[in-house]
Amino acid sequence: MVRAMDTLAKRVRYLRESAGIGQREADRLAGIVRGFSGSLEREEVAEPTASRLAALAGVYGVAVEWLLTGQGSAPAQRTVKRCVNSAREAHAKAAAA
């Protein structure tokens, strides 16, 4: 069963849950303020900044346009997981440097 992803909040939640990560980890990997993903999912952010959306989109391997509009196909769960694992590896390398 495919869920309707007609809002930014639903798309962000879909990506995070597909990756199997929590909101804190999503924010950490994206390098954005803690609590931002949760605020998006609760629809508490009226106009998110482009840089924060771009950071989240980068972690999940999606286009910012898809994140904002939902136009096109949702990424497959395995694709999202692979992108998040790459972001984890990059984050670990940066932390070790």
C-alpha positions in Angstrom: 0.0 0.0 0.0 1.4 3.4 -1.1 0.7 6.3 1.3 -0.4 9.6 0.0 2.4 12.1 0.2 0.6 15.3 -0.6 2.4 17.5 1.9 6.0 18.3 2.7 5.5 16.9 6.2 4.4 13.5 4.8 7.3 13.3 2.3 9.9 14.1 5.1 8.3 11.5 7.3 8.3 8.9 4.5 12.0 9.5 3.8 13.0 9.3 7.4 11.0 6.2 8.1 12.2 4.6 4.9 15.8 5.2 6.0 15.0 3.7 9.5 16.3 6.7 11.3 15.0 9.1 14.0 14.5 12.8 13.7 17.6 13.6 15.7 19.8 11.5 13.4 18.3 13.1 10.3 19.1 16.6 11.6 22.6 15.5 12.7 23.4 14.0 9.3 22.0 17.1 7.5 24.0 19.4 9.8 20.9 21.3 10.7 19.4 22.5 13.9 18.1 19.7 16.1 14.3 19.5 16.0 13.9 20.8 12.5 12.8 17.5 11.0 10.3 17.0 13.7 9.0 20.6 13.2 8.6 19.8 9.5 6.8 16.6 10.2 4.4 18.4 12.6 3.8 21.1 10.0 5.1 23.7 12.4 7.5 25.4 9.8 5.6 27.6 7.5 8.5 28.5 5.2 11.6 26.3 5.7 14.9 27.8 4.4 16.2 26.5 1.2 19.6 25.6 2.8 17.9 23.3 5.4 15.7 21.7 2.8 18.7 21.2 0.5 20.6 19.6 3.4 17.8 17.1 4.1 17.3 16.4 0.4 21.1 15.6 0.2 21.0 13.2 3.1 18.0 11.3 1.5 19.3 11.6 -2.1 16.2 13.4 -3.4 15.7 16.6 -5.4 14.6 19.6 -3.4 11.9 20.0 -6.0 10.5 16.6 -5.1 10.7 17.3 -1.4 8.8 20.6 -1.9 6.2 19.5 -4.5 6.1 15.7 -4.6 6.1 15.9 -8.4 7.4 12.6 -9.8 7.9 9.3 -8.2 8.9 8.8 -4.6 12.3 7.2 -4.2 12.5 3.5 -3.4 13.2 2.6 0.3 16.5 0.9 -0.7 17.7 4.1 -2.5 16.9 6.2 0.6 18.7 3.8 2.9 21.8 3.7 0.6 21.9 7.5 0.5 21.6 7.8 4.3 24.3 5.2 4.8 26.6 7.2 2.6 25.7 10.3 4.6 26.6 8.4 7.8 29.9 7.4 6.4 30.7 10.9 5.3 29.7 12.2 8.7 31.9 9.7 10.5 34.9 10.5 8.3 34.4 14.2 9.0 34.2 13.6 12.7 37.3 11.5 12.7 39.3 14.1 10.8 
